[in-house]
Amino acid sequence: MSDGSSSKKRLLVNLEELILRLEKMGIAEYISLMEDPKKIIYRNFLAGVSRGIGT
């Protein structure tokens, strides 16, 4: 029985580590951008305008 318990604990530790790594990578922000195409279009427009002004 203790083998199943230690296996669950190890799984929880691995899940917590994965969550921390995903948070550090900014996955949540990326996903929120993908859910709203207007944000992507707006950011790309601003990037294009700023590049155009810079040259």
N, C-alpha and C positions, 0 to 999 in steps of 0.2 A: 504494500500500500504506500509506503514512503517513496517508492520509485515514481509513482504517479504524481505524488505531491511535489517532489523535487523537479519533475518534468514540467509541471504547471508553473512553478516558480521561475524556472529558467525561461519558459515561454513569455511570462509577464515581463521579466527583465529585458528580454530581447525586444519585445513590443515597445516598451518605454524608451529603449535606446533608439529604435527606429523612428518613433514619434519625435524625439529630440532632434535627430538628424534631418528629418523632413522640415521641421520648424526652422532650423538653421539655414536650409536651402531656400526658404521662402516659397515653398510649394503652395501654401494657402493663397498668397497674393497672385501667383500664376493661375491657379484654378479660378479665382474670382475674375481675373481678366478674361479667361476663356469663356466664362459664362455670360459676359456682357460685351458683345462685339462693338458696341458704341465706344466703349473705353479704349479698345484697341485702335479703332479708326481715329479717335481724337488724339491719342498719344502719337500715332504715326504722322498725323497731320502736323502736330506741333514740332515733331522731330524734323520733318521736311521743311517747314517754314524756318526753323532755326538754322538748318544747314544752308538754306537758300540765302538767308541774311548774312551768314558767315562767309560766303564766297564772293 
